[in-house]
Amino acid sequence: MLKVKFFLALLTGLFISSSFTLLAQEMEDQLYWVREEVVKVEMWEQYEETSKQWVEMMTGAGLDFPYMRASQRDDGHYYYLLPLSSYADIDKFPEIFGSAIEKIGKEKWGNFMVQNEASMETHKDFIVKWSAKHSYVAKEPRVKVEEAEFLHWVFFTYKLEKRKEVLDILAEWKALYEKHNIPDSWSTWLIEVGETNNSIAITEFAKDGASFYTALKENQEKLKEEEEKLWAKLSANVLSMEQKFGAPRPDLGFVKK
């Protein structure tokens, strides 16, 4: 719901209808403008209500934008992803969103902004690239993206001077999954602008939490020493790592009518 005050009302990504979302049909790199919003726990209901209101208003105003994907972490972080064909698309945002806001009405929009932003601790915007070379899309997926109700994020920072080595290891990991025809896809998101440039996010999806852990155990048993060797190589270059869990939020996403 990228609501950059001077022009937008919008945009999680990673992060997919989150954060994240695999582009199984397009095996090409894809840029996204990402809005991350952190909800105030005591105002979570208001945040949800106003976020859904944003989708209703923009749909009613005929927002001229292809789609926006949304996802939510269990700890109250929401990601909204807007596709970019190039950085030049950003220059079009004021006109695109400004036109929709004019149709909504400035007074109505202003009231909405007050209610929506009052329910947030903070928000920030950044640009990421979904990397085709470093993401794995299963040929025979265990679950389709649109059926996923569980998301797993892994965020890590690495030694900046080891960027090439880190990316090469991720490419090896992808090749390992391809060799064994693993049915569980994962996405790699590279920071382009707005966050520390030695950050990478990996996202995975599953039908639910139980099936995620079942698949994890199955894959670990199948890959065994090969994956352990890759992890040993990667971990030598990792500075920090954290895992988060959540779910896609298609009800907070947008698709142009």
C-alpha positions in Angstrom: 0.0 0.0 0.0 2.6 2.3 -1.0 1.5 5.5 0.6 4.5 7.7 0.0 2.9 10.9 1.2 4.0 13.2 -1.6 2.5 11.0 -4.3 1.3 7.5 -3.5 -1.0 5.5 -1.8 0.7 2.3 -2.0 2.6 -0.6 -1.6 5.9 -6.9 1.3 7.2 -8.2 -0.7 9.7 -9.7 0.2 8.8 -9.9 0.1 3.8 -12.2 -2.8 1.5 -12.4 -3.2 4.7 -11.7 -0.8 7.1 -11.4 0.2 7.5 -12.6 -2.3 6.1 -14.5 -5.0 7.7 -16.8 -7.5 7.6 -15.8 -11.1 7.4 -19.3 -12.4 6.3 -18.3 -15.9 8.9 -15.6 -16.4 12.3 -16.8 -15.5 13.8 -13.4 -15.8 14.9 -10.9 -13.2 12.1 -8.7 -11.9 12.4 -5.3 -10.0 9.9 -4.4 -7.3 9.3 -1.3 -5.3 8.6 -2.6 -1.8 6.7 -0.9 1.0 7.2 -2.4 4.5 4.7 -1.3 7.2 4.9 -2.2 10.8 1.6 -2.2 12.6 0.9 -0.9 16.1 -0.2 -4.0 18.0 -2.9 -2.2 19.9 -4.3 -0.8 16.6 -4.0 -3.9 14.5 -7.7 -4.1 13.7 -7.7 -0.5 12.4 -4.7 -1.2 10.3 -6.4 -4.2 8.7 -9.6 -2.2 8.1 -7.8 0.8 6.5 -5.6 -1.4 4.4 -8.6 -3.2 2.9 -10.2 0.3 2.4 -7.1 1.3 0.4 -7.7 -1.7 -2.0 -11.4 -0.8 -2.3 -10.7 2.9 -3.0 -8.0 2.2 -5.6 -10.0 -0.4 -7.3 -13.0 2.0 -7.5 -10.8 4.8 -8.8 -9.5 2.5 -11.6 -5.8 2.7 -10.5 -3.8 2.3 -13.7 -1.2 -0.2 -12.3 -1.0 -3.9 -13.1 -0.9 -5.4 -9.6 0.4 -5.2 -6.1 1.3 -8.3 -4.0 0.9 -8.4 -0.3 2.2 -10.6 2.6 2.2 -10.4 6.3 4.7 -11.6 8.9 3.5 -12.9 12.2 5.3 -10.1 14.1 3.2 -7.4 12.4 5.4 -6.5 9.4 3.5 -6.2 6.1 5.1 -6.2 2.7 3.6 -4.7 -0.5 5.3 -5.3 -3.8 4.9 -3.2 -6.9 6.5 -4.5 -10.1 8.8 -2.2 -12.1 9.8 -2.8 -15.7 12.7 -0.3 -15.1 13.6 2.5 -12.7 11.9 4.9 -15.2 8.6 3.5 -14.0 9.1 5.3 -10.7 8.8 8.7 -12.4 5.3 7.7 -13.5 4.1 7.1 -10.0 3.0 10.7 -9.2 0.7 10.8 -12.2 -0.6 7.3 -11.8 -1.5 7.6 -8.1 -2.3 11.2 -8.3 -5.0 10.5 -10.9 -6.5 7.9 -8.6 -6.4 10.2 -5.6 -8.2 12.9 -7.6 -11.0 10.5 -8.3 -11.2 9.4 -4.7 -11.3 13.0 -3.5 -8.6 14.8 -1.6 -10.7 15.2 1.6 -11.6 11.5 1.7 -8.0 10.6 0.9 -6.7 12.8 3.6 -9.0 11.3 6.2 -7.9 7.8 5.1 -4.2 8.7 5.4 -4.7 9.9 9.0 -6.5 6.7 10.1 -4.2 4.4 8.2 -0.9 5.9 9.3 -2.1 6.3 12.9 -2.2 2.5 13.1 1.5 2.1 12.1 4.7 2.3 14.1 6.7 3.1 11.0 7.0 2.3 7.3 9.8 2.4 4.7 10.3 1.9 1.0 13.1 0.1 -0.9 13.7 -1.6 -4.2 14.6 -5.2 -4.6 15.3 -7.6 -7.5 13.9 -11.1 -7.8 16.9 -12.9 -9.1 16.1 -15.6 -11.7 19.7 -16.9 -11.6 19.6 -17.5 -7.9 16.0 -18.6 -7.4 14.7 -22.1 -7.7 11.4 -22.8 -9.4 10.3 -26.5 -9.1 9.2 -28.2 -12.3 6.7 -30.3 -10.3 5.9 -28.1 -7.3 4.6 -29.7 -4.1 2.1 -26.8 -3.8 1.2 -24.0 -6.2 1.9 -20.4 -5.3 -1.8 -19.6 -5.3 -2.5 -22.4 -2.8 0.2 -21.4 -0.3 -1.0 -20.2 3.1 2.4 -20.2 4.8 5.5 -18.1 4.1 9.1 -18.4 5.5 11.6 -15.6 5.2 15.3 -15.8 5.8 17.1 -12.5 6.0 20.9 -12.4 6.1 23.8 -10.0 5.6 27.1 -11.0 4.3 30.7 -9.8 4.0 30.4 -7.2 1.2 33.7 -8.2 -0.4 32.4 -11.7 -0.7 29.3 -10.9 -2.7 30.4 -12.9 -5.8 31.2 -15.9 -3.6 27.8 -15.7 -1.9 25.9 -15.5 -5.1 27.9 -18.3 -6.6 27.0 -20.5 -3.7 23.3 -19.7 -4.1 23.6 -20.7 -7.8 25.2 -24.0 -6.7 22.3 -24.5 -4.2 19.8 -24.0 -7.1 21.7 -26.5 -9.2 21.6 -29.0 -6.4 17.8 -28.7 -6.1 17.5 -29.0 -9.9 19.6 -32.2 -9.9 17.4 -33.8 -7.3 14.2 -32.3 -8.7 13.2 -31.0 -5.3 9.4 -30.0 -5.4 9.8 -27.0 -3.1 10.6 -23.6 -4.7 12.4 -20.7 -3.2 13.1 -17.1 -4.2 16.2 -14.9 -3.8 15.7 -11.2 -3.4 18.6 -8.8 -3.9 18.6 -5.3 -2.4 18.9 -2.6 -5.1 18.2 0.7 -3.3 17.1 1.7 0.2 18.5 -1.0 2.4 22.0 -2.2 3.2 23.4 -3.5 -0.1 24.9 -6.6 1.6 21.5 -7.9 2.4 19.7 -10.8 0.8 16.3 -12.3 1.5 15.2 -15.9 0.7 11.5 -16.8 0.7 9.8 -20.1 0.7 6.1 -21.1 0.7 4.0 -24.1 1.7 0.4 -25.1 2.2 0.7 -24.7 6.0 3.3 -24.8 8.8 3.1 -28.6 9.3 3.7 -29.4 5.6 6.6 -26.9 5.5 8.4 -28.7 8.3 7.6 -32.1 6.8 9.0 -31.0 3.4 12.1 -29.5 5.1 12.9 -32.8 6.8 12.3 -34.8 3.6 14.6 -32.5 1.6 17.4 -32.5 4.3 17.4 -36.3 4.3 17.6 -36.3 0.5 20.3 -33.7 0.1 22.3 -34.6 3.2 26.1 -33.9 2.9 25.8 -32.0 -0.3 23.7 -29.3 1.3 25.8 -29.3 4.5 28.9 -28.5 2.4 27.1 -25.6 0.8 26.0 -24.3 4.1 29.5 -24.5 5.4 30.7 -22.4 2.5 27.9 -19.9 2.8 28.0 -19.5 6.6 31.7 -18.5 6.5 30.6 -15.3 4.7 27.4 -14.6 6.7 27.4 -11.7 9.2 23.9 -12.1 10.6 20.7 -14.1 9.9 17.1 -14.2 11.1 14.0 -16.2 10.2 10.5 -14.9 10.1 7.1 -16.7 9.4 3.8 -15.4 8.0 1.4 -15.7 5.1 0.4 -14.3 1.8 -2.4 -11.6 2.0 -4.2 -11.6 -1.4 -7.0 -9.7 0.3 -4.6 -6.8 0.7 -3.3 -7.0 -2.8 -4.4 -5.2 -5.9 -5.1 -6.4 -9.5 -6.1 -3.9 -12.2 -9.6 -4.5 -13.4 
